Amino acid sequence: MKIRNGFKMRQICGENILTPEGIGQVNFNKLISMNATAAFLWNALQDKDFTVQDMKELLLSEYEVDEPTAARDAQTLADQWTEAGLLE
C-alpha cells in the first residue's frame, strides 16, 4: 500500500484535518479528521510503501498497546483509509 498523493495534513482549530491539495481536488464533503494516533501513522508512512504489519509495528513502537489491539487497530485504519480512497 501507499498513501495517495494529493492530500495534506493540516492543524485546523486544534484538529488534525486531511485536506485535498489543488483546486481540482477540493471537495469539502471529503475532509477527514484524524485523531493523534491516525495522524502519527499518516506522517510516518508518507511516501513509503507499507503493509498493515508495518502500521502495527509503528503502533507498538510508539504506544503502550498490546499486539492484538495494535493489529486490530492497524487493520481497521487501513480499511478506513482504503474506503476513503486515501491509499493506492
KAWODA-V962259 format. One line per field, one symbol per residue. phi: phi as a letter, one per 20 degrees, with the letter a starting at -180 (. if undefined). burial: I if it has 16 or more other C-alpha atoms within 10 Angstrom, else O. Layout:
phi: ???
burial: ???
//
This chain:
phi: .bfffoccececlmdedecfenffefbffdfcecfffffgfgffdgmcebcfgffffffffdcebffffffffffffffffffemede
burial: OOIOOOIOIOOOOOOIIIIIOOOOOOOOOOOOIOOOOIIOIIOOIOOOOOOIOOIIOIIIOOOOOOOOOIIOIIIOOIOOIOOOOIOO
//
